[in-house]
């Protein structure tokens, strides 16, 4: 059985997002000599996915497994969010419309729709 690189073993030992773990596991199995079809069946991925993550690992190391999406920045800082919570607790009655107006006038946060 081929030797698995230490960085890959360490990556798999850490607590990870399941998508990152699946990527690393696919590469580990490929390096151990499993057929792509078998890996595809085990992990419910495509052979192209395996090839892609293996190439990313060869190029970037374990950084090739990590998710690149970081999300959008928050509209409110943690201090502003805490101030809004305090404001909400101080209200006798409140509604989504009232909160919407408060956020717009105090922090300049305007929602695109009422469902936001």
Beta strands, then each sheet from edge to edge (+ up, - down):
end
